[in-house]
Each structure stands twice: as C-alpha cells, then as structure tokens.
Amino acid sequence: MTAVSSTAAPARRREPISNANLLTCISVGIFLLMYITAIITLGGGFNKPQQIFDILNNNAHLIIIACALTIVMINGSIDISVAGVVALVSMVTVMFLKGKLWPAEGMSDGVRVALAACIALGIGLLFGLVQGALIAYLDIQPFIVTLAGMFFARGMITIVSVDPLQLTVKEEPGILEIIQKRIEMYFLGSPNKKGVIIPARMEIGVIVALLVVIIIAVMLRKSKLGRHFYAVGGNRQSALMLGINVRKTRFSAHLISSLLAGLAGFVFMMHNVSGNATNATAGEMDAIASSIIGGTLLSGGVGNVIGTFFGVMILATIKLIVVASGLREPWWQTITTGAMLCFFILLQSVILSRRGKGRPALPAWMKFRKE
C-alpha cells in the first residue's frame, strides 16, 4: 500500500482590529451605555426620540468642524481657526440674506440662499488656501498659522458688522421658510397632553452633516488621498520615502478643513438664523475634544470620522445629563467635559501600550526643530 499524501489548506489568519476601529467601537459603546443609562435613571426627554434629533439639530455644525479637525489631526497637524471661520461665515451670510452686502431687488429667495451657500464655501476656500500654503509650503507651525487665522476671522466679524444681526419673519419670510425647513417623522413622534402626535423634527443641516461624515469616511478609507493623510500623519519621513508628496498632502488637509468650516458656518446660520461675534465660541475646543473622544490621536496617523461623530454625541449627551441631574451651573458642564476628555486620553494611552505601540508620540506640530 502506498500512502497518499494530502495537503490541507492553510487556515486563514484573522487580522486583528486596527487601533482606529477599536477606539471607534469603544466610543460607540460608551455612548450607547451612557444614553441607555440616562433613559433608565433620568427618563424625561431621554425617553423621546426627539431628544436624539435635538442633539443632532443643535450640533450639526460641530459634527462638520469635528470632521475637519479629524482630517488635519490624522495628518499630524491642527487647525484652531475653524470656529472663527464658522462665526465669520454666519455673519457674512446673514448680512447677504438681509440685502446689506448686495442689492436683493429682483433676486428670488432660493437664489439668494444658494448664493449665500457659495459665499460660505468661498470664505472657507480662501482661509484654506492661505493657511494651507503657509503650513505646507513655507513650513510654518500649524498652531501659529491657524491661531492667527482664528484671530483674523474673529476680528473681521466686527469689521463686517458691530451689531448682531437676525433674520426675521417680518423682513425675510421667504428665506426663513427655505432655511428652516424640517423633516417631520410621525412614526417617531410622541403624543402631547391632548393625545395629539407631535412628529419628530430634523433640520436640513443634520442631513448635510451626516452626508459629510459619510463622504469623509469613504474618502479616508477608499481614496489615495485618504491613505496619504494616514501615511503622512503616521511618519512623515516614511511617507516621503514611499513617494508621497507630503507638502501637497498637508495643503490638501488644511484646504478641506477650511472648506468644511465654511460649510459648517452656513449650517450654523441655518440653525440660529443670526450673525454675532460670539457665535461658535470655543467651538474649536469642542471639535478637538470630540475628535479625541472618537479615537483620533494627537500624534497623527490614527482616526475615524465615525468615531468623531459619536464623540460629538457623547459630549452633547454629557451636557444634557449634567443639566437633567440638577447641576445647571455652566461650570459643571465644563468640568465633566474635561474629565471625559482626560479619561479618553488615558484610555487611548493604555490601549496603545497594551497593543505594543507604546505611549503616543507628540504630533509633528508640537515638536520644536533644532536649527
């Protein structure tokens, strides 16, 4: 008898979950745990679907600028001008819609709203071109450049208009009808005291924010530019050796960030229908915190906008829980936000060290070069 040799097919090795996906899963799990706990212990508005939509309606602009921060942080950079751009865009677009920047005679309300959106993107584009060029091609520290951009944007608001501006039903009824449209969902509605079903309402800005999250997520995962963002943020020298145009990649990250800030400014205006120098105050800090809570590392090379989205939801839910618990003073919200941010930074450090990555390194924009 002759032995028949058979070769078994090698078992397929299961790839471990990436750091970005692991941190995203943790953020999603913490949000679900937090919200379910609030429903059980606090009840009230947390029992109604409208609470989720209220969080989304109030934070649509923050979701967009948090996605912008996620891109630049993945790239190993930073952008603290985004909230200033949001405030400037909201003021300029309100002035335009009120006919204070351009004659409105003979122009339909729909055209005026469309032109206001183009103006918002144009302002973001200008900031992105200037800041991206200074950072990528003149090699100036991103923190310094975007800090100057933040001050410039905030200063320009008062030059455009010292007084706060508001769109009113009396003066701009057609425009308000367009920008304040709501998507009504009766199947998620709740009955009032008279038994009438009040539908859950979602603003158009939320749809825009969710589309931004999806588009950026696909871009980061599937496109060559997205892979270049991760490569440059992970190790700039290695990216150069791989033939990646590092300067072009850094420029693109800041250009996209400022464009998203311009879009976020228009979404902010749609929600608040006002222009004010104090709009989006500390928005850049909330965006950075949301990105970190969502699993984006300050050291670069790791991040996911899906996690960033849940980072925004976590921050907003924390503030609601604090208020519902009876702690209505504003400093309690700041304290809990800081505590949650420290918790996630510590969690990231522990997870990366356990997975053999060691302690996260300083990002490139925080390092000082020796001349």
FIZABA-913190 format. One line per 2 residues: their letters; for each residue x, y, z of C-alpha. Coordinates in Angstrom, 3 decimals. Example, Ala and Ser with C-alpha at 12.3 -4.5 7.8 and 13.67 -1.06 7.14 Angstrom:
as = 12.300 -4.500 7.800 ~ 13.670 -1.060 7.140
This chain:
mt = 0.000 0.000 0.000 ~ 1.206 3.433 -0.758
av = 0.434 6.325 1.497 ~ -1.471 9.072 -0.167
ss = -0.223 12.447 0.948 ~ -2.769 15.197 1.223
ta = -2.152 18.838 1.867 ~ -4.662 20.680 3.950
ap = -5.456 24.233 3.028 ~ -3.778 26.587 5.474
ar = -6.136 28.251 7.873 ~ -6.764 31.878 7.047
rr = -5.228 34.134 9.640 ~ -7.637 36.551 11.205
ep = -6.369 40.115 11.105 ~ -6.561 41.983 14.418
is = -8.803 45.008 14.615 ~ -6.998 48.258 13.864
na = -6.383 50.881 16.533 ~ -8.754 53.350 14.841
nl = -11.594 50.818 14.626 ~ -11.028 49.648 18.198
lt = -11.157 53.190 19.578 ~ -14.258 53.884 17.472
ci = -16.003 50.806 18.840 ~ -15.197 51.927 22.375
sv = -16.682 55.382 21.680 ~ -19.856 53.873 20.219
gi = -20.195 51.515 23.176 ~ -19.713 54.286 25.728
fl = -22.301 56.493 24.008 ~ -24.886 53.692 23.937
lm = -24.194 52.798 27.568 ~ -24.412 56.452 28.607
yi = -27.657 57.123 26.761 ~ -29.371 53.919 27.897
ta = -28.370 54.691 31.490 ~ -29.850 58.183 31.120
ii = -33.109 56.702 29.814 ~ -33.336 54.303 32.764
tl = -32.256 56.646 35.554 ~ -33.361 60.094 34.387
gg = -36.200 59.451 31.961 ~ -37.889 62.674 30.891
gf = -36.771 63.840 27.476 ~ -34.367 60.922 27.102
nk = -37.387 58.630 26.615 ~ -38.434 60.513 23.471
pq = -36.806 60.085 20.039 ~ -36.901 63.875 19.626
qi = -34.067 64.136 22.173 ~ -31.664 62.480 19.748
fd = -32.801 64.761 16.939 ~ -32.444 67.796 19.198
il = -28.834 66.789 19.860 ~ -28.244 66.471 16.122
nn = -30.037 69.736 15.301 ~ -28.046 71.698 17.881
na = -24.686 70.164 16.968 ~ -24.814 69.719 13.174
hl = -22.187 72.431 12.668 ~ -19.991 70.859 15.367
ii = -20.138 67.486 13.622 ~ -18.813 69.102 10.445
ia = -15.929 71.015 12.054 ~ -15.076 67.956 14.160
ca = -14.700 66.016 10.888 ~ -12.426 68.824 9.679
lt = -10.287 68.512 12.815 ~ -10.176 64.740 12.413
iv = -8.672 65.106 8.930 ~ -5.913 67.507 9.994
mi = -5.185 65.548 13.184 ~ -4.874 62.307 11.215
ng = -2.455 64.237 9.029 ~ -0.407 65.117 12.124
si = -1.479 68.754 12.170 ~ -4.010 71.014 13.913
di = -6.490 73.738 12.933 ~ -7.921 76.040 15.603
sv = -9.361 78.583 13.153 ~ -12.469 76.552 12.293
ag = -14.819 78.127 14.860 ~ -13.702 81.624 13.860
vv = -14.493 80.796 10.232 ~ -17.911 79.478 11.317
al = -18.684 82.744 13.124 ~ -17.458 84.894 10.212
vs = -19.454 82.909 7.669 ~ -22.627 83.133 9.744
mv = -22.302 86.929 10.000 ~ -21.498 87.460 6.310
tv = -24.280 85.177 5.056 ~ -26.870 86.801 7.326
mf = -25.825 90.220 6.021 ~ -26.090 88.968 2.450
lk = -29.531 87.446 3.011 ~ -30.731 90.702 4.565
gk = -29.563 92.590 1.452 ~ -26.858 94.561 3.271
lw = -23.957 93.286 1.130 ~ -25.660 93.036 -2.253
pa = -28.872 94.503 -3.668 ~ -31.667 91.961 -3.323
eg = -34.107 93.520 -5.821 ~ -35.224 91.090 -8.497
ms = -33.463 88.119 -6.860 ~ -35.595 85.198 -5.716
dg = -35.247 83.856 -2.192 ~ -33.970 80.491 -3.438
vr = -31.220 82.129 -5.492 ~ -30.189 84.291 -2.533
va = -29.893 81.231 -0.288 ~ -27.868 79.380 -2.945
la = -25.536 82.371 -3.384 ~ -25.142 82.608 0.410
ac = -24.012 78.967 0.450 ~ -21.471 79.742 -2.288
ia = -20.196 82.717 -0.285 ~ -19.789 80.471 2.760
lg = -17.731 77.949 0.799 ~ -15.745 80.782 -0.801
ig = -14.734 82.176 2.580 ~ -13.677 78.716 3.707
ll = -11.724 78.234 0.477 ~ -9.800 81.484 1.000
fg = -8.826 80.527 4.531 ~ -7.800 77.069 3.359
lv = -5.643 78.373 0.511 ~ -3.770 80.856 2.699
qg = -3.333 78.682 5.758 ~ -2.542 75.549 3.745
al = 0.141 77.363 1.742 ~ 1.774 78.838 4.851
ia = 1.802 75.489 6.634 ~ 2.693 73.153 3.770
yl = 4.986 75.227 1.564 ~ 6.528 77.714 3.992
di = 6.698 75.108 6.780 ~ 5.279 77.415 9.469
qp = 3.892 75.724 12.573 ~ 0.172 74.894 12.079
fi = -0.743 76.059 15.563 ~ 0.682 79.543 14.918
vt = -0.884 79.871 11.459 ~ -4.346 78.731 12.499
la = -4.192 80.785 15.704 ~ -3.605 83.842 13.516
gm = -6.470 82.688 11.300 ~ -8.763 82.431 14.315
ff = -7.932 85.963 15.470 ~ -8.298 87.305 11.929
ar = -11.725 85.692 11.463 ~ -12.999 86.932 14.828
gm = -11.702 90.425 14.120 ~ -13.271 90.517 10.664
it = -16.705 89.855 12.168 ~ -16.745 93.190 13.974
iv = -15.476 94.943 10.834 ~ -18.322 93.471 8.809
sv = -20.906 94.431 11.443 ~ -20.508 95.587 15.031
dp = -24.153 94.890 15.874 ~ -25.656 91.390 15.978
lq = -27.975 90.605 13.059 ~ -31.074 88.424 12.968
lt = -33.247 87.111 10.145 ~ -36.878 87.852 10.992
vk = -40.224 86.604 9.740 ~ -41.321 90.185 9.142
ee = -38.409 91.081 6.851 ~ -37.257 87.743 5.351
pg = -40.231 85.325 5.482 ~ -39.368 83.507 2.262
il = -35.738 82.949 3.225 ~ -36.660 81.645 6.671
ei = -39.149 79.273 5.087 ~ -36.340 77.791 2.990
iq = -33.533 77.526 5.542 ~ -35.736 76.440 8.456
kr = -37.451 73.540 6.742 ~ -37.785 70.461 8.930
ie = -38.119 66.797 8.069 ~ -41.123 65.543 10.052
my = -41.268 61.890 11.135 ~ -44.654 60.990 12.588
fl = -43.648 57.362 13.165 ~ -41.112 58.628 15.724
gs = -43.438 61.241 17.213 ~ -44.741 61.450 20.766
pn = -48.261 62.331 21.967 ~ -48.784 65.599 23.825
kk = -51.113 66.095 26.798 ~ -54.120 66.171 24.471
gv = -53.104 62.923 22.781 ~ -52.072 64.568 19.516
ii = -48.959 63.042 17.928 ~ -46.149 65.592 17.649
pa = -43.735 64.413 14.939 ~ -40.003 64.204 15.495
rm = -38.335 67.008 13.550 ~ -34.889 67.042 11.971
ei = -33.268 70.052 10.311 ~ -31.753 70.065 6.824
gv = -28.375 70.882 8.389 ~ -28.345 67.448 10.024
iv = -28.663 65.795 6.610 ~ -25.721 67.893 5.412
al = -23.650 66.907 8.458 ~ -24.413 63.193 8.048
lv = -23.515 63.353 4.359 ~ -20.200 64.995 5.295
vi = -19.466 62.178 7.765 ~ -20.210 59.517 5.132
ii = -18.228 61.228 2.368 ~ -15.180 61.857 4.573
av = -15.321 58.296 5.940 ~ -15.309 56.862 2.405
ml = -12.584 59.285 1.306 ~ -10.301 58.358 4.212
rk = -10.840 54.647 3.731 ~ -11.020 54.228 -0.037
sk = -9.188 57.083 -1.754 ~ -5.475 57.556 -2.373
lg = -5.615 60.979 -0.693 ~ -7.122 59.450 2.432
rh = -4.354 56.856 2.637 ~ -1.808 59.628 2.172
fy = -3.302 61.504 5.142 ~ -2.710 58.480 7.360
av = 0.776 57.881 5.971 ~ 1.939 61.474 6.454
gg = 0.439 61.639 9.935 ~ 1.979 58.326 10.941
nr = 5.522 59.078 9.797 ~ 6.366 61.970 7.508
qs = 9.826 60.659 6.579 ~ 8.470 57.230 5.674
al = 5.776 58.882 3.563 ~ 8.489 60.769 1.665
ml = 10.381 57.536 1.028 ~ 7.178 55.992 -0.342
gi = 6.972 58.782 -2.913 ~ 4.092 60.656 -1.307
nv = 4.006 64.396 -1.912 ~ 3.947 65.417 1.753
rk = 3.540 69.134 1.129 ~ 0.618 68.649 -1.231
tr = -0.993 66.266 1.241 ~ -0.659 68.709 4.148
fs = -2.002 71.520 1.968 ~ -4.995 69.388 0.961
ah = -5.789 68.547 4.596 ~ -5.973 72.212 5.605
li = -7.850 73.175 2.447 ~ -10.536 70.556 3.149
ss = -10.651 71.581 6.809 ~ -11.365 75.225 5.995
ll = -13.900 74.308 3.312 ~ -15.753 72.217 5.876
ag = -15.569 75.128 8.325 ~ -17.212 77.353 5.701
la = -19.947 74.762 5.190 ~ -20.376 74.443 8.957
gf = -20.802 78.219 9.181 ~ -23.702 78.072 6.731
vf = -25.285 75.177 8.652 ~ -24.835 77.157 11.878
mm = -26.586 80.138 10.281 ~ -29.463 77.914 9.138
hn = -29.979 76.765 12.726 ~ -29.518 80.096 14.540
vs = -30.555 82.494 11.706 ~ -28.279 85.108 13.263
gn = -24.849 86.657 12.990 ~ -22.880 87.546 16.088
at = -19.234 87.965 17.083 ~ -19.752 85.415 19.880
na = -21.102 82.668 17.607 ~ -19.408 79.255 17.926
ta = -17.319 80.421 20.892 ~ -14.860 77.646 21.913
ge = -16.164 75.553 19.019 ~ -12.629 74.562 18.028
md = -12.034 73.143 21.519 ~ -15.254 71.120 21.364
ai = -14.254 69.849 17.919 ~ -10.806 68.761 19.118
as = -12.319 67.109 22.186 ~ -14.897 65.288 20.045
si = -12.187 64.008 17.713 ~ -10.062 62.730 20.600
ig = -13.047 61.105 22.317 ~ -13.898 59.497 18.973
gt = -10.472 57.860 18.798 ~ -8.321 60.303 16.826
ll = -4.776 60.559 18.169 ~ -2.999 63.886 18.546
sg = 0.152 62.133 17.378 ~ -1.419 61.555 13.939
gv = -1.955 58.516 11.754 ~ -4.972 57.154 13.672
gn = -8.562 58.341 13.458 ~ -12.028 57.724 12.128
vi = -14.830 60.238 11.447 ~ -17.453 57.699 12.540
gt = -15.835 57.766 15.962 ~ -15.708 61.564 15.773
ff = -19.463 61.654 15.159 ~ -20.043 59.632 18.311
gv = -17.547 61.848 20.118 ~ -19.837 64.813 19.399
mi = -22.830 62.799 20.588 ~ -21.020 61.845 23.804
la = -20.138 65.455 24.621 ~ -23.686 66.646 23.923
ti = -25.206 63.817 25.965 ~ -22.906 64.545 28.915
kl = -24.113 68.161 28.987 ~ -27.748 67.058 28.903
iv = -27.193 64.544 31.697 ~ -25.489 67.169 33.858
va = -28.403 69.584 33.389 ~ -31.003 66.845 33.949
sg = -29.203 65.883 37.166 ~ -29.856 69.354 38.576
lr = -26.347 70.783 38.062 ~ -27.388 73.742 35.924
ep = -24.333 75.922 36.550 ~ -22.272 76.121 33.334
ww = -19.001 75.167 35.019 ~ -20.315 71.666 35.762
qt = -20.603 71.003 32.040 ~ -17.033 72.228 31.557
it = -15.771 70.054 34.400 ~ -17.479 66.902 33.104
tg = -16.260 67.579 29.561 ~ -12.681 67.940 30.806
am = -12.987 64.789 32.913 ~ -14.327 62.799 29.957
lc = -11.538 64.100 27.710 ~ -8.872 63.097 30.242
ff = -10.499 59.682 30.584 ~ -10.353 59.049 26.836
il = -6.755 60.268 26.525 ~ -5.771 57.894 29.340
lq = -7.774 55.100 27.725 ~ -6.028 55.630 24.384
sv = -2.614 55.550 26.057 ~ -3.406 52.306 27.887
il = -4.831 50.608 24.794 ~ -1.900 51.552 22.564
sr = 0.647 50.460 25.146 ~ -1.151 47.122 25.561
rg = -1.169 46.616 21.800 ~ 2.581 47.161 21.576
kg = 2.543 50.705 20.226 ~ 3.858 52.343 23.351
rp = 2.902 55.792 24.535 ~ 1.565 58.079 21.769
al = 4.266 60.392 20.484 ~ 3.961 64.136 20.261
pa = 2.412 65.302 16.992 ~ 4.685 66.973 14.478
wm = 3.106 70.398 15.012 ~ 4.076 70.298 18.725
kf = 7.718 69.405 18.135 ~ 10.433 72.053 18.031
rk = 13.115 71.603 15.415 ~ 16.730 72.361 16.139
e = 18.078 74.691 13.528
